[in-house]
Amino acid sequence: MSKELLLGDNAFIGVSHLSQAHARTESREATLENIVRVIEASVDSGATGFTFSTHPRNLVLLRYLHESRRDLLKKLNYYPLR
């Protein structure tokens, strides 16, 4: 059975299960440019999947990747959460 390394979206949308204050800080730092850098670094480190919530910020991210970074978009499998 093959295993897949997944990148999650919690930090991108301001979710932390440990600290609300930490989540707010991460959310402020989660600009589109920074998120794309994290995704690039994750793919370069072996991530092959992206699991994400149906959050408006993720829609903006996916539209940006579709329009401007299809190379990066094509490198991941996608696992939306409901």
C-alpha positions as CSV (number, residue, x, y, z in Angstrom):
1,M,0.0,0.0,0.0
2,S,1.4,3.4,-0.9
3,K,1.3,6.2,1.5
4,E,0.6,9.8,0.7
5,L,2.0,12.9,2.5
6,L,-0.8,15.5,2.9
7,L,-0.7,19.2,3.4
8,G,-3.7,20.6,5.4
9,D,-5.2,24.0,5.3
10,N,-5.8,24.8,9.0
11,A,-3.0,27.4,9.3
12,F,-4.2,29.0,6.0
13,I,-7.7,29.6,7.4
14,G,-7.0,30.5,11.0
15,V,-7.6,27.1,12.7
16,S,-5.4,25.8,15.5
17,H,-6.5,23.1,17.9
18,L,-4.0,24.2,20.5
19,S,-4.4,28.0,20.7
20,Q,-6.8,30.6,19.3
21,A,-4.2,33.3,19.7
22,H,-1.8,31.3,17.6
23,A,-4.5,30.7,15.0
24,R,-5.1,34.4,14.7
25,T,-1.4,35.1,14.2
26,E,-1.1,32.4,11.6
27,S,-4.2,33.7,9.8
28,R,-2.7,37.2,9.5
29,E,0.5,35.8,8.1
30,A,-1.4,33.5,5.6
31,T,-1.2,35.8,2.6
32,L,-1.8,34.3,-0.8
33,E,1.9,34.6,-1.5
34,N,2.9,32.9,1.7
35,I,0.4,30.1,1.2
36,V,1.8,29.4,-2.3
37,R,5.4,29.4,-0.8
38,V,4.2,26.8,1.8
39,I,2.6,24.7,-0.9
40,E,5.8,24.8,-3.0
41,A,8.0,23.9,-0.1
42,S,5.6,21.0,0.8
43,V,5.6,19.6,-2.7
44,D,9.4,19.9,-2.8
45,S,9.5,18.0,0.4
46,G,7.3,15.2,-0.9
47,A,3.7,16.2,-0.2
48,T,1.4,14.8,-2.9
49,G,-2.0,15.7,-1.4
50,F,-3.8,18.8,-0.2
51,T,-6.7,18.4,2.2
52,F,-8.9,21.5,2.7
53,S,-12.2,22.8,4.0
54,T,-14.8,24.5,1.9
55,H,-13.7,27.9,3.1
56,P,-13.8,31.1,1.0
57,R,-10.0,31.6,1.4
58,N,-9.4,28.2,-0.2
59,L,-11.6,29.1,-3.1
60,V,-9.4,32.2,-3.7
61,L,-6.3,30.0,-3.5
62,L,-7.6,27.4,-5.9
63,R,-8.6,30.0,-8.4
64,Y,-5.2,31.6,-8.2
65,L,-3.5,28.3,-8.7
66,H,-5.8,27.5,-11.6
67,E,-5.1,30.8,-13.3
68,S,-1.4,31.4,-12.5
69,R,0.2,28.2,-11.2
70,R,-1.2,25.2,-13.0
71,D,2.2,23.6,-12.7
72,L,1.8,23.5,-8.9
73,L,-1.9,22.7,-9.1
74,K,-1.1,19.6,-11.2
75,K,1.4,18.2,-8.6
76,L,-1.2,17.5,-5.9
77,N,-4.2,15.3,-5.3
78,Y,-7.1,17.2,-3.7
79,Y,-9.2,16.0,-0.7
80,P,-12.0,18.5,0.1
81,L,-13.6,18.2,3.5
82,R,-17.3,18.9,4.0
